[in-house]
């Protein structure tokens, strides 16, 4: 899957989550972490820039994401987040 496809699917799924879950739920933090990584990636795409050192921690594997989303209707976001991380690293976008 291409980086553009991953970002599009992630954006769609996060939008669905936000639309369907207007109240605070136990998975909000995990969704927020994924959305920040997605936003940083989209900024890199639109401005053709690398991920800054201060932004790299948003792409580190986080047990909170797995723990919160595993066995929920949103668990597909775990794999999409991992694919996003892989594609960004594949493009050597870290350490501008």
Protein Blocks (a to p, Z undefined) as FASTA:
>chain_A
ZZklmmmmmmmmmmmmmmmmmbccfklmmmmmmmmmmmmmmmmmmnopacdfklmmmmgc
cfklmmmmgopaklmmmmmmmmmmmmmmmnopghZZ
